[in-house]
Amino acid sequence: MNNRVHQGHCARKRFGQHFLTNQLIIDSIVAAIRPQPKEAIVEIGPGLGALTNPIGSHIDHLIVIELDRDLVARLTNHSLLKDKLTIYHKDVMMVNFFEIAKKAGKPLRVFGNLPYNIATPLIFHLFRYTQVIHDMHFMLQKEVVNRLIAHPNSKTYGRLSIMAQYYCKIIPVLEVPPTSFTPEPKVDSVVVRLIPHSVIPNPVDDVCMLRRITTQAFNQRRKTIRNSLNNLFTPTQLIALGLDISLRAENLSVVQYCQLVNWLINKPII
């Protein structure tokens, strides 16, 4: 028996498809999301509808984004949901969530069992739209969730940790074993809730510079910040900012990275 086939559909490796089949887990996720009738809810990668069906039963309208044409055809002809669905048949990385929110006329609630092969770049993509997102609930590889919530001075702390915590409050909701899926992934999963800050706690004047500095620092994470950031700051400047120049990328907090950005953006031009 082909363990990649579920409900007559063969899971495609190129789309990173693993279909959720554990009803207890499904019920727990729906309870965590608590969909309400008039909300603007967006599902990324509805697949065979494990979450689409129960979420759809609670609300008046559901927006779904699906790349697999065979799954889009199923959704289009879904006997119970077809009249409730707006379907975007496209790569989610190309979706403009500002436009979706504008059409909906309200903030978006986004959820999905994300393909693990695109989860991290997709999260970075969604950070661009936090102004119009109320919250997000995602099934992610446990390793990715550990990176999202990591604190300084740990091996899992990195650029994803900093950018996620800059934009959002992050709450792990539920651990999900591989046996909950068909086919079974080779990793454990976690459902996580990301709530964009209504007011950014440590705002920067240029978020692109925050991405640049964190990328540069963590691409050379074994170097001290004196060396990894030497094209942006002199040792004297780092010391004046209250930093120990012998620290490495993983030793600096989100607040300290934000301070670096704002100093760099606002420093006097000599």
C-alpha positions in Angstrom: 0.0 0.0 0.0 1.3 3.5 -0.9 1.5 5.4 2.4 1.6 8.7 0.4 -1.9 8.3 -0.8 -4.8 9.7 1.3 -8.4 10.2 0.2 -7.3 9.3 -3.3 -4.6 12.0 -3.5 -0.9 11.2 -3.6 1.1 13.6 -1.5 3.6 15.5 -3.6 7.1 15.8 -2.2 7.8 19.0 -4.2 5.0 20.7 -2.3 6.1 19.2 1.0 2.6 17.7 1.6 1.9 15.8 4.8 -1.9 15.5 5.5 -3.1 15.8 9.0 -5.3 12.8 9.9 -5.5 12.7 13.8 -9.0 13.9 14.7 -8.1 14.7 18.3 -5.3 17.0 17.0 -7.6 18.6 14.5 -10.2 19.3 17.1 -7.5 20.8 19.4 -6.2 23.1 16.6 -9.7 24.3 15.8 -10.4 25.0 19.5 -7.1 27.0 19.7 -8.0 29.1 16.7 -11.6 29.7 17.9 -13.0 30.9 14.5 -15.9 33.3 14.7 -18.5 33.8 11.9 -17.7 37.3 10.7 -13.9 37.1 10.8 -11.6 37.3 7.8 -9.8 33.9 8.0 -7.2 32.8 5.6 -5.9 29.2 5.3 -2.5 28.6 3.7 -2.3 25.1 2.1 -5.8 23.6 2.8 -4.7 20.3 1.3 -7.5 17.8 1.7 -9.5 19.9 4.1 -8.6 18.4 7.5 -8.8 21.9 9.0 -10.7 23.6 6.2 -13.9 21.6 6.9 -14.2 22.2 10.6 -13.1 25.8 10.4 -15.4 26.4 7.5 -18.3 25.0 9.5 -17.9 27.8 12.0 -17.6 30.8 9.7 -19.4 32.6 6.9 -16.5 32.8 4.5 -13.1 31.4 4.2 -10.1 32.5 2.0 -7.8 29.7 1.0 -4.4 29.7 -0.8 -3.4 26.5 -2.6 -0.8 25.8 -5.3 -1.7 22.2 -6.1 -4.1 22.3 -9.0 -5.7 18.9 -8.1 -6.5 20.1 -4.6 -7.8 23.4 -6.0 -10.2 21.3 -8.2 -11.4 19.4 -5.1 -12.0 22.7 -3.2 -13.9 24.3 -6.2 -16.3 21.3 -6.2 -16.6 20.8 -2.5 -20.2 20.1 -1.8 -20.4 21.9 1.6 -17.8 24.6 1.3 -17.6 25.7 -2.3 -20.0 28.7 -1.8 -18.1 29.8 1.3 -14.6 29.8 -0.3 -12.5 32.4 -2.1 -9.7 30.4 -3.6 -6.2 31.8 -4.6 -4.6 29.2 -6.9 -1.0 30.5 -6.6 2.3 30.3 -4.7 1.7 31.9 -1.3 5.1 33.6 -1.5 3.5 35.7 -4.3 0.4 36.6 -2.4 -0.1 40.3 -1.3 -1.9 40.1 2.0 -2.5 43.8 2.1 -4.8 43.3 -0.9 -6.6 40.5 0.7 -7.1 42.5 3.9 -8.3 45.5 1.9 -10.9 43.3 0.1 -12.0 41.8 3.4 -12.2 45.2 5.1 -10.8 43.8 8.4 -7.6 42.3 9.8 -6.8 38.8 8.8 -6.5 35.6 10.9 -4.1 33.3 9.1 -3.6 29.6 9.7 -2.2 26.5 8.1 -0.3 23.3 8.2 2.7 24.8 6.4 4.9 22.8 4.1 8.1 22.5 6.1 10.3 23.2 3.0 9.0 26.7 2.8 8.0 27.5 6.4 10.8 29.8 7.3 10.8 32.0 4.1 7.0 32.1 4.3 7.1 33.4 7.9 9.5 36.1 6.8 7.1 36.9 4.0 4.2 37.3 6.4 6.1 39.6 8.7 5.8 42.2 5.9 2.0 42.2 6.5 1.7 42.2 10.3 -0.1 45.5 10.1 -3.1 43.8 8.7 -2.8 40.4 10.5 -4.6 39.8 13.8 -3.0 36.5 14.5 -1.4 33.4 12.9 -1.7 29.7 13.8 0.8 27.4 12.1 1.8 23.8 12.3 5.6 23.9 12.0 8.6 21.6 12.4 9.4 21.6 16.1 13.0 22.8 15.3 11.5 25.9 13.7 9.3 26.7 16.7 12.4 26.3 19.0 14.1 28.9 16.9 11.2 31.2 16.9 11.1 31.3 20.8 14.8 31.0 21.4 16.5 33.5 23.8 20.1 34.9 23.5 23.0 32.7 24.5 21.5 29.6 22.9 22.4 27.7 19.8 18.9 27.9 18.4 18.8 31.7 18.7 19.3 33.5 15.4 17.9 35.8 12.8 14.5 34.1 12.8 14.3 34.5 16.6 15.0 38.2 16.4 12.8 39.0 13.5 9.9 37.0 14.9 10.1 38.5 18.4 10.5 41.9 16.9 7.1 41.6 15.2 5.1 39.1 17.3 4.3 37.5 20.6 4.9 33.8 20.1 3.1 31.1 22.0 3.6 27.3 21.4 0.1 25.7 21.6 0.3 22.0 20.9 2.9 19.3 20.2 2.0 17.0 17.3 3.7 13.6 16.7 4.6 12.3 13.2 1.9 9.6 13.5 -0.7 12.4 13.2 0.1 12.7 9.4 -0.1 10.8 6.2 2.6 10.3 5.1 4.4 10.6 8.4 7.1 13.3 8.4 10.5 12.4 9.9 10.2 15.2 12.5 8.0 16.3 15.4 5.7 19.2 14.9 4.3 22.0 17.0 1.3 24.3 16.5 2.3 27.8 17.4 0.4 31.1 17.7 2.0 34.3 16.5 0.2 37.5 17.6 1.6 40.7 16.0 2.4 43.4 18.5 -0.2 46.2 18.4 2.7 48.5 19.2 6.3 47.3 18.4 8.1 47.2 21.8 11.5 48.2 20.4 10.8 50.0 17.0 13.6 50.5 14.5 13.7 53.3 12.0 14.6 50.9 9.2 13.5 47.3 9.4 15.5 46.5 6.3 18.6 47.5 8.3 17.6 45.1 11.1 17.4 42.3 8.6 20.8 43.3 7.2 22.6 43.5 10.5 21.1 40.2 11.9 21.9 38.4 8.6 25.5 39.7 8.6 26.1 38.9 12.2 24.6 35.4 12.1 26.2 34.5 8.8 29.5 34.9 10.7 28.2 33.7 14.1 31.5 32.3 15.2 33.1 35.7 14.9 32.9 38.4 17.6 30.7 41.4 16.7 33.9 43.4 16.5 34.8 41.4 13.4 31.4 40.4 12.0 30.1 44.0 12.0 33.3 45.8 11.3 32.1 47.3 8.0 29.3 49.0 10.0 30.7 49.9 13.4 34.1 50.6 14.8 35.1 49.0 18.1 34.9 52.4 19.7 31.3 52.9 18.5 30.2 49.4 19.8 31.8 50.2 23.2 30.0 53.6 23.3 26.8 51.7 22.7 27.4 49.7 25.8 28.4 46.5 24.0 31.3 44.1 24.8 33.1 43.7 21.5 34.1 40.1 22.4 30.4 39.1 22.2 29.1 37.0 19.3 25.9 37.3 17.4 23.9 35.0 19.7 24.9 37.0 22.8 23.0 40.1 21.7 19.3 40.6 22.7 16.6 41.8 20.3 16.7 45.2 22.1 20.5 45.5 21.5 20.1 44.7 17.8 17.4 47.4 17.6 19.7 49.9 19.3 22.4 49.1 16.8 20.0 49.8 13.9 18.7 53.1 15.2 22.2 54.3 16.0 23.4 53.4 12.5 20.4 55.1 10.8 20.6 58.2 12.9 24.4 58.7 13.3 25.7 62.1 12.2 27.2 62.3 8.7 30.7 63.6 9.0 
